[in-house]
Amino acid sequence: MALEFRRAFARRQAAEVVEVPGGFAVLSEEFGYSHEHNQLVLDAPPSGVDVAGLAEDVLGHLEHRRISVFDDASALALAPGLAAAGYRHETEVVMVHRGPVPPGGGAGPVALDELAPALERQWRCWLPWAADESIAQLVGRRTARAAGAERVLTLAARDTDGEFGSWADLYQDAAGTAQIEDLATAEHHQRRGLADAVLATALRLAADRAPDGLRFLVADAEDWPQQWYARRGFGPVGRTHGFVRM
């Protein structure tokens, strides 16, 4: 169900969808720097398909190549060939919330124009070498996400100084399936409970609309946040994979 949600979200927020063997590509000229909006999304590519060549055909006009593979066995089979073609392999853990649902955390919905300065500062911290245009696209791409599901909210929590210190997106479809995505805390606002506030608010809002609905997120398999999520009631249910070449 989580994979179905992710496929549908990618298609719905795309400016253009191109069908390919074993999946589809999403494209957006407006957000050309965004890997999320310009990538191949594959399940199990048919035998004999040159996936690296397919990426060149569809994404060759861009400065990056991103291939998301949702079938674990297919991704592991593709990995050696894509590594030889210069791709970096990233493994993601799909984690489902098992409960309990927190009462809420003091965060709330925020408009992009309010949050944009904090987003820009954080992206410049993460990518100090990036051009102004690319930073602007990484901030502005949240506008495209609004079409991805029936309910799309950006949630944020303010620190004691009044600045937005942590934020995340909540996506939810008509059936109640919800994804929490892009949870981040600004460098100078960490270790103050703000991410907890945002996560708790997202879980509560999702559960209020669909008490029995699936609530999930995706975490980097090689990084510490998956343990942080585990302590807050999330458990792994599977893996997906990304292959990136710059």
HELIX and SHEET records of a PDB file:
HELIX    1   1 ALA A    2  GLN A   13  1                                  12    
HELIX    2   2 VAL A   51  LEU A   59  1                                   9    
HELIX    3   3 ASP A   72  ALA A   84  1                                  13    
HELIX    4   4 LEU A  112  TRP A  126  1                                  15    
HELIX    5   5 ASP A  132  GLY A  140  1                                   9    
HELIX    6   6 ARG A  142  ARG A  145  1                                   4    
HELIX    7   7 GLU A  187  HIS A  189  5                                   3    
HELIX    8   8 LEU A  194  ARG A  209  1                                  16    
HELIX    9   9 PRO A  225  ALA A  230  1                                   6    
SHEET    1   A11 GLU A  16  VAL A  20  0                                        
SHEET    2   A11 GLY A  23  LEU A  27 -1                                        
SHEET    3   A11 GLN A  39  LEU A  42 -1                                        
SHEET    4   A11 ARG A  65  VAL A  69  1                                        
SHEET    5   A11 PHE A 234  ARG A 245 -1                                        
SHEET    6   A11 ARG A  88  HIS A  97 -1                                        
SHEET    7   A11 ARG A 215  ASP A 220 -1                                        
SHEET    8   A11 ALA A 178  THR A 185  1                                        
SHEET    9   A11 PHE A 164  GLN A 172 -1                                        
SHEET   10   A11 ARG A 151  ARG A 158 -1                                        
SHEET   11   A11 GLY A 108  PRO A 109 -1                                        
END                                                                             
